[in-house]
Amino acid sequence: MTEPACCFADRHIGPDRADVARMLAVIGKPDLDALIDEAMPASIRTSAPGSGPGGGPGLPEPVGESEALAELAALARRNVLAVPMI
């Protein structure tokens, strides 16, 4: 069963533009940049672009839900069940 990536992202990745606009209105900020300027100290920011998509933090390219589930299943198969010795 293959599902388009947009549906996976819609369910799992943050608010949409309307939600963001409502949240910003509630806290009295004009945009996300103004919120970040107030919330994140300049001393921990970097202006250097990352190696990821769009200059992001070096994250892998996004995949669809079935590919993500396959990757998670592969990671889960690496788990080792052991007897607790406590």
Summary of the structure (lengths in Angstrom):
residues: 86
radius of gyration: 19.1
end to end distance: 42.1
largest distance: 55.7
contacts: 131
relative contact order: 0.13
helix: 53%
strand: 0%
